[in-house]
């Protein structure tokens, strides 16, 4: 069945189930709900819906895992350990994949990495890690990584192979057709562009007229949606996040459980990995495990005015607020990240397009979830601020605002019982290549008050990442559970896969907003090669080593003897605790005050790392002022052409300066 046919059948099936916005537009609308419904629960465990879904998924992944591991270890001297591993369904390893942010770079490179895991990709079983995706239970995405995961999941779990097969110079309606910039979707066709932006403006006006606050995140989400859901009416303007739970491919657990990550952020404040409240969106719920909220709400009824989870008006709820594009746009809210540098342009946009909004000016670059779905809830741990539940609105921003650009948090929760997490790092560190800072941020977080319920393996400092080339090739962290007993619990083993150049210079800027068909294919191909050690040519045994990493936690807990090949794999790929510059470790950093530096060989880990010092260069105030003035002037120059081209020009100026 062709992709468009799949989307059409999905659209018909979901429309029948009334899972779209009840207004059949971007605007949320009122629906009837049970008079005694309560939409919020305490985050003490997984939701009952997720637990029931996992029962179905575990049955599917057990078979897929056995197929994958049998192939991965086919050349091992002894494979008897597989018999022990599959004699009980509870012994089967559980896998998670985390896709980092980084704009279109992360979307495309991450797609290549994921394609290497997918047996639907041509050649993945011969020169890749094909079948591992079919054995995966969870898939988390953030910002650009969430563009990739969200696209696949909400397009009936399509494959990267199907998407690239639809690429052509003549097909301008394929998924990820980003030949033209997001700010000039029609290219030289100004009529197309004006019609696109007219539709977007109409959508957000509909939401505002329905009584809901709008911000630039609404505009951003609608702009993006046309590239992810081109076959849906109006770029999926009425397409909701909760729609997925009514789709057969998800109901039958034929795909991993998708999770999108965003950060809580109050207007005018900044966040880091130690103070942020990390929110997740999954098909059933949104909320946070962090002690500053410790609650989840039914994602389908976002927009409902509640107190402690109960609707203010009994029997009346809101649906349609959980627009897919809005949630994806929230997770990738780069507008909020650039306000200090380009405030003049953003101020202009706010004036032109949000002048009627009831939101305040310092809220315009945040995603506003109002009314606050957690208003008046009582699940916050004692001694923590109640500011989130006291507020009338919930404010969310890009999931990478806190420096944790790889969305580990949902996957390292003990309740999800994940054994190994594959981390796709397509973030922009030095020269737009990964630096390893994402892992350090998550490692540090577990020693903060926000991270009291998480555990993450020991990782090295930034200098060691660079000096040993750990940010340029796959590396395993947390290989030996016996070295992790000082943590809150034994966390998953991390298989770190960073973006690196193989066949293409894939360190493009996060703010590159257009890629030709050839560039898209090159980026995806290079991502595939980064995940497979160049199609298994750099190490023909890498597939087997991935298999060893997958079974490691279960092998340790069951005391199963591993073959010699796995021991060699751990020697080759596990970070062995080496630090190239011990003096770089900050003794005053509270994150490490309870740890001791121990350097060891083999698969042991060090209990020391260091935080990332900022290396960003500063710009003189006069230069910044000049750039801002020029941006404002260029944006204002098109005012007389009307709102459509004002929006287009302002966004164009904004991104051309980055």
C-alpha positions in Angstrom: 0.0 0.0 0.0 1.4 3.4 -0.9 2.0 6.0 1.8 -0.8 8.3 0.6 -3.3 5.4 0.6 -2.2 4.7 4.2 -2.7 8.3 5.2 -6.1 8.3 3.6 -7.2 5.2 5.3 -5.9 6.5 8.6 -7.8 9.8 8.1 -11.1 8.0 7.4 -10.6 5.6 10.4 -9.8 8.4 12.8 -12.5 10.7 11.6 -15.0 7.9 12.3 -13.6 7.6 15.8 -14.0 11.4 16.3 -10.4 11.8 17.3 -9.8 15.0 15.4 -10.5 18.4 16.8 -14.3 18.6 17.4 -14.4 21.9 15.4 -12.6 20.2 12.5 -10.1 23.1 12.6 -7.2 24.3 14.6 -9.5 25.7 17.2 -10.3 23.6 20.3 -14.0 22.9 21.0 -16.2 21.9 23.9 -17.3 18.2 24.2 -19.3 16.3 26.8 -17.3 14.3 29.4 -18.3 12.3 32.5 -19.7 14.4 35.3 -17.3 12.9 37.8 -14.2 12.7 35.6 -10.8 13.6 37.0 -8.2 14.3 34.4 -5.0 14.3 36.7 -3.2 11.5 38.4 -0.3 11.3 40.8 2.9 10.2 39.0 3.6 7.3 41.3 3.7 4.7 38.4 3.0 4.3 34.7 -0.6 5.0 33.7 -2.9 2.0 33.5 -3.3 2.7 29.8 0.5 2.5 29.2 0.8 -0.6 31.3 -1.9 -2.3 29.3 -0.3 -1.2 26.0 3.1 -2.6 27.2 1.6 -6.1 27.6 0.8 -6.1 23.9 4.1 -4.5 22.9 6.2 -6.9 25.0 4.7 -9.9 23.1 5.7 -8.4 19.8 9.2 -7.2 20.9 10.0 -10.6 22.4 9.7 -12.3 19.0 11.5 -9.4 17.2 14.3 -9.4 19.8 14.9 -13.1 19.4 15.1 -12.7 15.6 17.5 -9.7 15.9 19.8 -11.3 18.5 19.9 -14.6 16.6 21.2 -12.7 13.6 23.5 -10.4 15.6 25.3 -13.3 17.3 25.2 -15.8 14.5 29.0 -15.8 14.3 29.6 -16.1 18.0 31.5 -19.1 19.3 28.7 -19.9 21.8 25.1 -18.8 21.5 23.6 -20.9 24.3 23.0 -17.8 26.4 20.1 -17.0 24.1 18.2 -20.1 25.3 18.5 -18.8 28.9 17.5 -15.3 27.9 14.3 -16.4 26.1 13.1 -19.1 28.5 11.0 -16.5 30.3 9.3 -13.5 28.8 10.4 -11.3 31.7 14.0 -11.9 30.8 13.7 -10.2 27.4 15.6 -6.9 27.3 13.6 -3.7 26.9 15.0 -1.1 24.5 14.5 2.7 24.2 15.8 5.1 21.6 16.3 8.8 22.3 16.6 11.2 19.3 18.2 14.6 20.1 17.3 18.1 19.0 19.2 20.1 16.4 16.7 21.3 13.8 16.5 19.7 10.3 20.0 18.4 10.9 18.8 16.3 13.8 15.7 15.2 11.9 17.6 14.0 8.8 20.6 12.6 10.5 18.4 11.0 13.1 16.3 9.5 10.4 19.3 7.9 8.9 20.3 6.4 12.3 16.8 5.1 12.9 16.7 3.7 9.4 19.7 1.6 10.2 17.7 -0.1 13.0 14.6 -0.7 10.8 14.2 -4.0 8.9 12.0 -2.1 6.5 15.1 -0.2 5.2 16.6 -1.9 2.2 20.0 -3.4 3.1 19.6 -2.8 6.9 19.6 -6.6 7.6 22.7 -7.0 5.5 24.9 -4.0 6.5 23.0 -2.4 9.4 21.2 -3.1 12.6 17.9 -4.0 10.9 15.2 -5.5 13.2 16.3 -3.7 16.3 13.7 -1.0 15.8 11.0 -3.7 15.7 12.3 -4.9 19.1 12.2 -1.4 20.5 9.6 -0.4 23.1 10.1 3.3 23.6 11.0 6.2 21.2 11.6 9.6 22.6 12.2 12.8 20.6 13.0 16.4 21.3 13.0 19.4 19.1 14.4 18.4 15.7 14.6 14.8 16.8 10.9 15.0 17.6 10.2 16.2 14.1 11.6 12.9 13.0 9.8 10.7 15.6 6.6 12.7 15.4 6.5 12.5 11.6 6.9 8.7 11.6 4.5 8.0 14.5 1.7 10.3 13.3 1.9 9.2 9.7 0.7 5.7 10.6 4.2 4.6 11.6 5.6 5.1 8.2 9.3 4.3 7.6 12.2 6.4 6.6 12.6 4.2 3.5 9.0 5.1 2.4 9.7 8.8 2.9 12.9 8.9 0.9 11.2 6.7 -1.8 8.7 9.5 -2.3 11.4 12.2 -2.8 11.6 13.6 -6.3 12.1 16.9 -8.0 8.6 16.7 -9.3 6.9 15.6 -6.1 6.4 18.8 -4.1 4.0 17.3 -1.6 6.1 14.5 -0.1 6.9 14.3 3.6 10.0 16.4 4.4 10.0 18.2 1.1 12.1 21.1 2.5 13.7 22.2 -0.7 12.1 25.6 -0.1 12.7 27.3 3.2 9.9 27.2 5.8 9.6 31.0 5.5 9.3 30.8 1.7 7.3 27.6 1.2 6.4 28.5 -2.4 9.9 29.4 -3.5 9.5 31.8 -6.4 5.7 31.2 -6.3 4.6 34.1 -4.2 0.9 33.1 -4.6 1.6 29.7 -3.0 3.4 31.3 -0.2 0.7 33.9 0.5 -2.0 31.2 0.5 0.0 29.1 2.9 0.5 32.0 5.3 -3.1 33.1 4.9 -4.2 29.6 6.0 -1.9 29.7 9.0 -3.1 33.1 10.1 -6.7 31.9 9.7 -5.9 28.9 11.9 -4.5 30.8 14.8 -7.3 33.4 14.6 -9.7 30.5 14.9 -8.0 29.4 18.1 -8.0 32.9 19.5 -11.6 33.5 18.7 -12.4 30.3 20.5 -11.1 31.9 23.7 -7.5 30.5 23.9 -4.2 32.4 24.1 -2.0 32.3 21.0 1.7 32.8 20.7 4.4 32.5 18.1 4.6 28.8 19.0 1.2 28.4 17.3 2.5 30.0 14.2 5.7 27.9 14.3 3.8 24.7 14.8 1.5 25.4 11.9 4.4 26.3 9.7 6.1 23.0 10.5 3.1 20.8 10.1 2.8 21.2 6.3 6.2 19.5 6.0 5.3 16.6 8.2 1.7 16.0 7.2 1.4 17.2 3.6 -1.3 14.6 2.8 -3.7 15.7 5.5 -6.2 18.6 5.0 -4.6 22.0 5.6 -1.4 20.4 6.9 -3.2 18.6 9.7 -4.8 21.7 11.2 -7.4 19.6 13.0 -5.0 16.7 13.7 -4.7 15.9 17.4 -1.9 14.2 19.4 -4.4 11.8 21.1 -5.5 10.7 17.7 -2.7 8.2 17.7 -4.2 6.1 20.4 -7.2 5.4 18.1 -5.0 4.2 15.2 -4.7 0.5 14.7 -0.9 0.6 14.4 -0.7 2.0 17.9 -3.6 0.2 19.4 -2.1 -3.1 18.3 1.3 -2.1 19.6 2.9 -2.5 16.2 5.2 0.5 16.8 7.3 1.9 19.7 5.7 4.1 22.3 6.4 7.7 21.2 7.3 10.4 23.7 7.9 14.1 23.1 9.9 16.2 25.6 9.5 19.9 26.5 10.7 22.1 29.3 8.7 24.1 31.8 9.8 27.7 31.7 8.3 30.8 33.2 8.3 34.1 31.2 11.5 36.0 31.7 13.5 33.1 33.3 16.1 30.7 32.1 16.5 27.0 32.8 19.3 24.5 33.2 19.5 20.8 33.7 19.4 21.2 37.5 16.3 23.4 37.9 14.1 22.6 34.9 10.8 20.7 35.1 10.9 18.2 32.2 7.5 17.5 30.6 6.7 14.6 28.4 3.8 14.1 26.0 2.8 10.5 25.1 -0.3 9.3 23.4 -2.2 9.0 26.6 -0.9 11.8 28.9 1.3 14.8 29.4 3.0 15.9 32.6 6.2 15.5 34.6 7.8 13.0 36.9 9.7 15.8 38.6 9.0 16.6 42.2 8.0 20.1 41.2 4.8 18.7 39.6 4.7 14.9 40.0 1.5 14.6 38.0 0.1 13.7 34.6 -3.1 14.7 32.8 -5.1 13.1 29.9 -3.6 14.8 26.9 -6.9 14.6 25.0 -8.5 17.1 27.3 -5.9 19.8 27.4 -7.6 23.2 27.4 -10.2 22.2 29.9 -10.6 24.5 32.8 -10.0 22.4 35.9 -9.2 22.6 39.6 -7.2 19.6 40.9 -8.1 17.7 37.7 -11.9 18.2 37.9 -13.6 20.4 35.3 -14.9 23.7 36.6 -18.1 23.0 34.7 -19.2 19.4 35.4 -19.6 17.3 32.3 -17.9 19.9 30.0 -14.4 19.3 28.6 -12.3 20.7 25.8 -10.8 18.7 23.0 -8.7 19.6 20.1 -6.2 21.7 22.1 -3.6 18.9 21.7 -2.9 19.7 18.1 0.0 17.6 16.8 1.8 20.6 15.2 1.4 22.7 18.4 3.0 20.0 20.6 5.8 19.4 18.1 6.3 23.1 17.8 6.4 23.4 21.6 9.2 20.8 21.8 11.1 22.7 19.2 10.5 26.2 20.3 13.7 27.8 19.0 12.1 31.2 19.0 12.3 31.3 22.7 16.0 30.4 22.6 16.9 33.4 20.5 15.0 36.3 22.0 18.0 38.1 23.5 19.8 38.3 20.1 16.9 39.2 17.9 14.5 40.8 20.2 13.7 43.6 17.7 12.4 41.2 15.1 10.4 39.2 17.6 8.9 42.3 19.0 7.8 43.3 15.5 6.2 39.9 15.0 4.4 40.1 18.3 3.1 43.5 17.4 1.8 42.5 14.0 0.3 39.1 14.8 -0.4 38.9 18.5 -1.7 42.3 19.3 -5.1 40.9 20.2 -3.8 38.1 22.3 -4.4 38.3 26.0 -0.9 36.9 26.6 1.7 39.3 27.8 4.7 40.3 25.6 7.2 38.2 27.6 5.0 35.1 26.9 4.9 35.4 23.2 7.8 33.0 22.5 6.6 30.3 24.9 4.0 27.6 24.3 1.0 28.6 26.5 -1.1 25.7 27.8 -4.0 27.6 29.3 -6.1 27.0 31.3 -3.3 25.3 33.3 -4.2 21.5 33.3 -2.5 21.2 36.7 -4.1 24.1 38.4 -4.7 23.4 42.1 -3.2 19.8 42.1 -1.7 18.5 45.3 0.9 16.0 44.2 4.0 18.1 44.5 6.5 16.8 47.0 6.8 18.6 50.2 9.4 21.4 50.4 9.1 22.1 46.7 7.7 25.2 45.1 4.0 25.1 44.2 4.5 27.8 41.5 3.4 25.5 38.6 0.1 24.5 40.1 -0.6 28.0 41.4 -0.3 29.5 38.0 -3.3 30.1 35.7 -1.2 29.1 32.7 1.4 26.5 32.0 4.4 27.7 30.0 6.5 25.2 28.0 9.6 25.7 25.8 12.0 23.8 23.6 13.0 20.5 25.3 16.7 21.3 24.9 16.5 24.6 26.8 18.0 22.9 29.9 21.0 21.6 28.0 19.6 18.0 28.0 19.3 17.9 24.2 19.1 14.1 24.1 15.7 13.3 25.7 16.9 10.7 28.2 14.6 11.6 31.2 11.5 9.6 30.1 13.6 6.6 29.2 15.7 6.3 32.4 12.7 6.3 34.7 12.9 3.2 36.8 9.2 2.5 36.3 9.7 1.9 32.5 12.3 -0.9 33.2 14.4 -0.1 30.1 17.7 -2.0 29.9 19.4 -0.1 27.1 19.0 3.3 25.6 20.3 4.2 22.1 21.1 7.9 22.1 21.2 9.7 18.8 23.2 12.9 19.4 22.8 15.3 16.5 23.3 18.4 18.7 25.6 21.3 17.8 28.6 21.5 20.0 32.0 22.5 18.6 31.7 23.4 14.9 28.2 22.0 15.0 29.4 18.5 15.9 28.3 16.8 19.1 30.5 17.4 22.2 29.0 15.0 24.7 27.6 17.8 26.8 24.1 16.4 26.7 25.1 13.3 28.6 27.0 15.4 31.2 23.8 17.5 31.7 21.7 14.5 32.4 24.4 12.9 34.6 24.5 16.1 36.7 20.8 16.4 37.0 20.5 13.2 39.1 22.4 14.9 42.0 20.0 17.9 42.0 16.7 18.2 43.9 14.9 17.7 40.6 16.7 14.5 39.8 16.1 12.6 43.0 14.1 9.9 41.2 16.5 9.2 38.3 19.8 7.5 37.7 22.3 7.9 34.9 25.6 6.2 34.2 28.9 7.9 34.9 30.3 9.9 32.0 33.6 11.7 31.4 34.2 15.4 31.2 34.1 17.4 27.9 37.9 17.3 27.5 37.9 13.5 27.7 35.0 13.2 25.2 37.0 15.2 22.7 40.5 13.8 23.5 39.4 10.2 23.2 37.1 10.8 20.3 34.1 9.5 22.2 31.9 12.2 20.5 32.9 10.9 17.1 32.0 7.2 17.3 29.6 4.9 19.1 30.5 4.4 22.8 28.8 2.4 25.6 28.3 4.0 29.0 27.4 2.1 32.2 28.6 -1.3 31.0 29.2 -2.7 34.5 26.2 -2.6 36.8 28.4 -3.4 39.8 30.1 0.0 39.4 26.7 1.9 39.5 25.5 0.8 43.0 26.1 4.3 44.5 23.3 5.7 42.2 19.6 5.7 43.1 19.2 2.5 41.1 21.0 0.7 38.2 20.2 2.8 35.1 20.0 1.6 31.6 23.2 1.0 29.6 23.7 3.9 27.2 24.7 3.3 23.6 25.9 6.7 22.5 25.7 7.3 18.7 27.0 10.8 17.8 26.7 12.6 14.4 30.0 12.2 12.6 31.2 12.7 9.0 31.4 9.6 6.9 30.1 10.3 3.4 28.8 13.9 3.9 29.7 16.9 6.1 26.5 16.6 8.2 27.4 19.4 10.7 24.9 21.8 9.1 23.6 24.6 11.2 20.5 24.1 13.4 19.0 27.1 11.7 19.4 25.8 8.1 15.8 25.8 7.0 16.0 24.3 3.5 17.7 21.2 2.1 17.6 20.1 -1.6 16.6 16.6 -2.3 20.2 15.6 -2.8 21.2 17.1 0.5 18.4 15.4 2.4 19.5 12.0 1.0 23.1 12.7 1.8 22.2 13.7 5.4 20.1 10.5 5.9 22.8 8.3 4.3 25.5 9.8 6.5 23.3 9.2 9.6 22.9 5.6 8.6 26.6 5.3 8.3 27.2 6.9 11.7 24.9 4.3 13.4 26.5 1.3 11.6 30.2 2.1 11.7 30.1 2.9 8.0 27.8 0.0 6.9 29.7 -2.3 9.3 32.9 -1.8 7.2 34.9 -0.2 10.0 34.1 -3.0 12.4 32.3 -6.1 10.9 31.7 -7.2 14.5 29.7 -4.1 15.5 26.3 -5.7 15.0 27.3 -8.4 17.5 28.6 -5.8 19.9 25.2 -4.0 19.8 23.6 -7.3 20.6 25.9 -7.7 23.6 25.0 -4.2 24.8 21.3 -5.0 24.4 21.4 -8.1 26.6 24.0 -6.8 29.1 21.6 -5.7 31.9 19.6 -8.9 31.8 22.7 -11.0 31.5 24.1 -9.4 34.7 20.9 -9.8 36.7 20.5 -13.4 35.6 24.2 -14.2 36.0 24.4 -15.6 32.5 27.8 -16.4 31.1 28.6 -14.3 28.0 30.7 -15.6 25.1 34.2 -14.2 24.7 33.0 -12.0 21.8 31.0 -9.9 24.2 33.9 -9.4 26.5 35.9 -8.2 23.6 33.1 -5.9 22.5 32.9 -4.3 26.0 36.7 -3.8 25.9 36.4 -2.1 22.6 33.3 0.1 23.1 32.8 0.7 26.8 34.2 3.9 28.3 36.7 2.5 30.7 36.9 5.3 33.2 39.8 7.1 31.6 40.0 10.9 32.1 42.5 12.7 30.0 42.6 15.8 32.3 41.7 15.0 35.9 42.5 18.6 36.9 39.5 19.7 34.9 37.1 18.1 37.3 35.5 20.8 39.5 35.8 19.7 43.1 33.3 22.4 44.1 30.6 21.0 41.8 28.0 19.6 44.0 27.1 17.1 41.3 30.2 15.2 42.1 30.7 15.9 45.8 29.5 12.5 46.8 31.8 10.7 44.3 35.4 9.6 44.2 37.5 9.5 41.1 38.4 5.9 40.3 40.2 5.0 37.2 40.0 1.4 36.2 40.3 -0.9 33.2 37.9 -3.0 31.2 34.2 -2.1 31.4 34.5 -0.1 34.7 33.3 3.5 34.9 34.7 6.5 36.6 32.6 8.3 39.1 33.8 11.7 37.9 32.9 14.1 35.1 33.0 17.8 34.7 30.5 20.3 33.6 30.7 22.1 30.4 32.2 25.6 30.4 30.7 27.9 27.9 32.9 28.6 24.9 30.5 30.8 23.1 32.0 34.0 21.8 30.5 37.4 22.7 29.3 40.0 20.3 30.0 43.7 20.9 27.0 45.7 22.0 27.3 48.1 19.1 27.4 45.3 16.6 24.4 43.6 18.2 22.5 46.9 18.2 23.3 47.4 14.6 22.1 44.0 13.7 18.9 44.5 15.6 18.2 47.8 14.0 18.8 46.4 10.5 16.6 43.4 11.3 13.8 45.7 12.5 14.2 48.0 9.5 14.1 45.1 7.0 11.1 43.6 8.7 9.2 46.9 8.8 10.0 47.6 5.2 7.3 45.2 4.1 4.5 46.4 6.3 2.6 48.0 3.5 2.4 44.7 1.6 0.1 43.3 4.4 0.2 40.9 7.2 1.1 37.9 5.1 4.3 39.2 3.7 5.2 41.0 6.9 5.2 37.7 8.6 7.2 36.1 5.9 9.8 38.9 5.8 10.2 39.0 9.6 10.7 35.3 9.9 13.1 35.4 6.9 15.1 38.2 8.4 15.2 36.4 11.8 16.6 33.2 10.4 18.9 34.8 7.8 20.8 36.4 10.6 21.5 33.2 12.5 
